[in-house]
Amino acid sequence: MFQNIQGLIKREKSALVVWDVQEALVAAIFNKDEFLANLTRIIEKTRGLGIPIFYSKITPLPEKFESPLRRASGFGKFEPGDVVKEVYPEKNDTVINKNTASFFIGTNFELMLRNAGINTIYFTGIATEMGVETSARHAQNLGFIPVIIQDAVSSRDKEAHERSLKNLARMMPIITTNDFLKME
């Protein structure tokens, strides 16, 4: 649906999100090798263009303060591990600890984007149908332009991942790694 987004997006007003690319999650996805290869290329290109990179890290709250649903599911005890070494943050990247499926709740992410004049957010990471979709929808509701890089998002559940991409394509641009790499 969003075939021509060139006029809307400016490189200097863009940021890349690397969503929850932590050891336990990467180990469980269905397309690990392809995902990491694409994400590595995207991050390299992003750094070369001087586009800011934001890494999210799952940071569970102390169990006493987790929501009752998260406690009941056992998620509060989940140990995601660190960002995988293949795409580990560098000095100029920003790492934001978060404890919800939206990058905008309980963090200063929105404030940082607005302070820097950023209006376009490229999304990569895990899991497509959870945090990536939630944050992309939230971004759009806040007036940002979310762009999903379809072969640089993943999940342990391939069917849910594909369903999420199909839903998101109705609302926002979905591109490939190769499309992103063509950016100048």
C-alpha positions as CSV (number, residue, x, y, z in Angstrom):
1,M,0.0,0.0,0.0
2,F,2.8,2.4,0.8
3,Q,4.9,2.0,-2.3
4,N,6.1,5.5,-2.6
5,I,7.3,6.9,0.7
6,Q,10.3,8.8,-0.7
7,G,8.7,12.3,-0.3
8,L,7.7,11.6,3.3
9,I,11.1,10.3,4.7
10,K,14.2,12.3,5.1
11,R,17.4,10.5,6.2
12,E,18.4,13.3,8.6
13,K,15.1,13.0,10.4
14,S,15.3,9.2,10.8
15,A,16.3,6.8,13.5
16,L,16.7,3.0,13.7
17,V,15.2,0.9,16.5
18,V,16.8,-2.4,17.3
19,W,14.0,-4.0,19.4
20,D,14.9,-6.6,22.0
21,V,17.7,-8.4,20.1
22,Q,18.8,-10.2,23.3
23,E,20.3,-13.6,23.6
24,A,17.3,-15.6,24.7
25,L,15.0,-14.1,22.1
26,V,17.5,-14.5,19.2
27,A,18.1,-18.1,20.1
28,A,14.4,-18.9,19.7
29,I,13.5,-17.2,16.4
30,F,12.7,-19.1,13.2
31,N,15.1,-17.3,10.9
32,K,18.1,-16.6,13.1
33,D,20.8,-16.6,10.4
34,E,18.9,-14.5,7.8
35,F,17.7,-12.1,10.6
36,L,21.2,-11.5,12.0
37,A,22.8,-11.1,8.5
38,N,20.2,-8.5,7.5
39,L,20.3,-6.7,10.8
40,T,24.1,-6.5,10.7
41,R,24.0,-4.9,7.2
42,I,21.3,-2.5,8.3
43,I,23.2,-1.4,11.4
44,E,26.4,-0.9,9.4
45,K,24.6,1.2,6.8
46,T,22.9,3.2,9.5
47,R,26.1,4.0,11.3
48,G,27.7,5.0,8.0
49,L,24.9,7.5,7.3
50,G,25.1,8.9,10.9
51,I,21.5,7.9,11.7
52,P,20.9,7.4,15.4
53,I,20.4,3.9,16.6
54,F,18.2,3.0,19.6
55,Y,18.4,-0.4,21.2
56,S,15.6,-1.5,23.5
57,K,16.4,-4.0,26.3
58,I,13.8,-6.0,28.2
59,T,14.3,-5.1,31.8
60,P,11.7,-6.9,34.0
61,L,10.6,-5.1,37.0
62,P,11.2,-6.7,40.4
63,E,8.5,-9.4,40.7
64,K,6.6,-7.6,43.4
65,F,6.0,-4.7,41.0
66,E,5.2,-6.6,37.8
67,S,1.6,-6.6,36.7
68,P,-0.5,-9.6,37.9
69,L,-0.8,-11.0,34.3
70,R,3.0,-10.9,33.8
71,R,3.6,-12.5,37.2
72,A,1.0,-15.2,36.4
73,S,2.6,-15.9,33.0
74,G,6.1,-16.2,34.6
75,F,7.4,-13.4,32.3
76,G,8.6,-11.4,35.3
77,K,11.2,-14.1,35.9
78,F,12.3,-14.2,32.2
79,E,16.1,-13.6,31.8
80,P,16.5,-12.2,28.3
81,G,20.3,-11.9,28.5
82,D,22.3,-9.2,26.8
83,V,22.2,-7.9,23.3
84,V,23.8,-10.5,21.0
85,K,27.4,-9.9,20.1
86,E,26.8,-9.8,16.3
87,V,24.9,-6.5,16.6
88,Y,26.1,-5.2,20.0
89,P,25.7,-1.4,20.6
90,E,28.6,0.9,20.0
91,K,29.7,4.1,21.8
92,N,27.3,6.4,19.9
93,D,24.3,4.1,20.1
94,T,21.6,4.6,22.7
95,V,20.4,1.7,24.8
96,I,17.1,2.2,26.6
97,N,15.9,-0.2,29.3
98,K,12.1,-0.8,29.1
99,N,9.6,-3.0,30.8
100,T,6.5,-2.8,28.5
101,A,5.8,-3.8,24.9
102,S,5.8,-0.1,23.8
103,F,9.0,1.9,23.5
104,F,7.0,5.0,24.5
105,I,5.7,3.9,27.9
106,G,8.0,4.5,30.9
107,T,11.0,5.8,28.8
108,N,12.2,9.1,27.4
109,F,12.2,7.7,23.8
110,E,9.6,10.1,22.5
111,L,11.3,13.1,24.1
112,M,14.6,12.1,22.7
113,L,13.1,11.8,19.2
114,R,11.3,15.1,19.3
115,N,14.4,16.9,20.7
116,A,16.4,15.6,17.8
117,G,13.7,16.5,15.2
118,I,13.3,12.8,14.2
119,N,10.0,11.9,12.6
120,T,10.7,8.6,10.9
121,I,11.5,5.4,12.9
122,Y,12.8,2.3,11.1
123,F,11.9,-0.8,13.2
124,T,13.9,-4.0,13.4
125,G,14.0,-6.7,16.1
126,I,12.1,-9.3,18.0
127,A,9.1,-10.1,18.3
128,T,7.2,-8.7,15.3
129,E,3.8,-9.4,16.7
130,M,4.6,-8.1,20.2
131,G,6.9,-5.2,20.9
132,V,7.7,-4.2,17.3
133,E,4.0,-4.0,16.3
134,T,3.0,-2.3,19.5
135,S,5.7,0.3,19.3
136,A,5.2,0.9,15.6
137,R,1.4,1.5,16.1
138,H,2.2,3.7,19.1
139,A,4.7,5.7,17.1
140,Q,2.1,6.2,14.3
141,N,-0.5,7.3,16.9
142,L,2.0,9.9,18.2
143,G,2.5,11.3,14.7
144,F,5.8,9.6,13.7
145,I,6.3,7.6,10.5
146,P,7.0,4.0,11.4
147,V,8.7,1.9,8.8
148,I,9.0,-1.9,9.3
149,I,12.0,-3.6,7.7
150,Q,10.3,-6.9,7.1
151,D,13.3,-9.2,6.8
152,A,14.9,-7.7,9.9
153,V,12.1,-8.4,12.3
154,S,11.3,-11.9,13.6
155,S,9.6,-14.1,16.2
156,R,9.6,-17.6,17.5
157,D,6.2,-17.9,16.0
158,K,6.5,-17.6,12.2
159,E,2.7,-17.6,11.6
160,A,2.2,-14.7,14.1
161,H,5.1,-12.8,12.6
162,E,3.6,-13.1,9.1
163,R,0.1,-12.1,10.3
164,S,1.6,-9.1,12.0
165,L,3.4,-8.0,8.9
166,K,0.2,-8.3,6.9
167,N,-1.7,-6.2,9.4
168,L,1.0,-3.6,9.6
169,A,1.2,-3.3,5.8
170,R,-2.3,-1.8,5.9
171,M,-1.2,1.1,8.1
172,M,2.5,1.9,7.5
173,P,5.4,1.3,5.1
174,I,6.9,-2.2,5.0
175,I,10.3,-2.4,3.2
176,T,13.1,-4.9,2.8
177,T,16.7,-4.8,3.9
178,N,17.7,-4.1,0.3
179,D,15.3,-1.2,0.1
180,F,16.9,0.3,3.3
181,L,20.4,-0.2,2.0
182,K,19.6,1.9,-1.1
183,M,19.2,4.9,1.2
184,E,21.7,7.8,0.5
